[in-house]
């Protein structure tokens, strides 16, 4: 699936900042012309990033996105713990989100 250049640039910036394991596009909104107006990303990072909110803030402060965007961060341990529970946001993202980046090992 082809991604909007704004989303791709944001993902590239996030990869440079925190070397995530995965990035999911959770949602995106467009106007009547098909132009991106906002989007939400979910990022799975190494457990060394204990404070999700600090990393979310760092990402939003150190990236330049021309449209409103939201970033949700999970450590890999929290992510894996939530994947089996169909009531969690992580479960929904893993099953319905669009994986736009996965770290190659």
C-alpha positions as CSV (number, residue, x, y, z in Angstrom):
1,X,0.0,0.0,0.0
2,X,1.3,3.4,-1.0
3,X,1.5,5.8,2.0
4,X,1.1,9.6,2.0
5,X,4.4,11.3,1.8
6,X,3.7,13.1,5.1
7,X,3.1,9.8,6.9
8,X,6.3,8.3,5.3
9,X,8.4,11.3,6.3
10,X,7.0,11.1,9.9
11,X,7.8,7.4,10.0
12,X,11.3,8.1,8.7
13,X,11.9,10.7,11.4
14,X,10.6,8.4,14.1
15,X,13.0,5.6,12.9
16,X,15.9,8.0,13.2
17,X,14.8,9.1,16.7
18,X,14.2,5.8,18.5
19,X,14.9,2.9,16.2
20,X,11.4,1.2,16.7
21,X,10.6,-2.4,16.1
22,X,7.4,-1.6,14.4
23,X,5.3,1.4,13.3
24,X,1.6,1.0,12.6
25,X,-0.7,3.4,10.9
26,X,-3.8,3.3,13.1
27,X,-6.0,5.8,11.3
28,X,-5.9,8.7,8.9
29,X,-8.4,11.3,7.9
30,X,-8.6,13.1,4.5
31,X,-10.6,16.0,3.2
32,X,-13.0,15.9,0.3
33,X,-10.0,16.4,-2.1
34,X,-8.3,13.3,-0.7
35,X,-5.6,15.4,1.1
36,X,-4.4,14.1,4.4
37,X,-5.8,16.1,7.4
38,X,-4.6,14.0,10.4
39,X,-3.3,10.6,11.3
40,X,-2.4,8.4,14.2
41,X,0.7,6.1,14.6
42,X,1.4,3.3,17.1
43,X,5.1,2.6,17.7
44,X,6.6,-0.4,19.4
45,X,10.0,0.3,20.9
46,X,12.7,-1.3,23.0
47,X,12.1,-1.8,26.7
48,X,14.8,0.8,27.5
49,X,12.2,3.5,26.8
50,X,10.4,3.1,30.1
51,X,8.5,6.3,29.9
52,X,6.1,6.2,27.0
53,X,4.8,9.7,27.5
54,X,8.4,11.1,27.5
55,X,9.1,9.4,24.2
56,X,5.8,10.5,22.7
57,X,6.6,14.0,23.7
58,X,10.1,13.8,22.3
59,X,8.8,12.5,19.0
60,X,6.2,15.2,18.7
61,X,8.7,18.0,19.7
62,X,11.5,16.7,17.4
63,X,9.5,16.1,14.2
64,X,7.9,18.6,11.9
65,X,4.5,17.4,10.7
66,X,2.3,19.8,8.7
67,X,-0.9,18.1,9.8
68,X,-2.1,17.1,13.2
69,X,-0.8,13.7,14.2
70,X,-1.0,11.5,17.3
71,X,1.7,9.0,18.4
72,X,1.1,6.2,20.8
73,X,4.2,4.3,22.1
74,X,4.4,0.8,23.6
75,X,7.5,-1.0,24.8
76,X,7.9,-4.4,23.3
77,X,7.2,-6.1,26.6
78,X,3.9,-4.1,27.1
79,X,3.0,-4.8,23.5
80,X,3.5,-8.5,23.7
81,X,1.6,-8.7,27.0
82,X,-1.4,-7.0,25.4
83,X,-1.5,-8.9,22.1
84,X,-3.5,-11.9,23.5
85,X,-6.2,-9.7,25.1
86,X,-8.8,-8.7,22.5
87,X,-10.0,-5.8,24.7
88,X,-6.7,-3.9,24.3
89,X,-5.8,-1.2,21.9
90,X,-2.6,-3.1,21.0
91,X,-4.7,-6.1,20.0
92,X,-6.9,-4.0,17.8
93,X,-3.9,-2.2,16.2
94,X,-2.1,-5.5,15.6
95,X,-5.2,-7.0,13.9
96,X,-6.6,-3.9,12.1
97,X,-3.7,-1.4,11.8
98,X,-1.6,-1.0,8.8
99,X,2.1,-2.1,9.5
100,X,4.1,0.6,7.7
101,X,7.6,-0.3,9.1
102,X,9.2,-3.3,10.7
103,X,12.7,-3.5,11.8
104,X,14.8,-6.1,9.9
105,X,17.1,-8.1,12.1
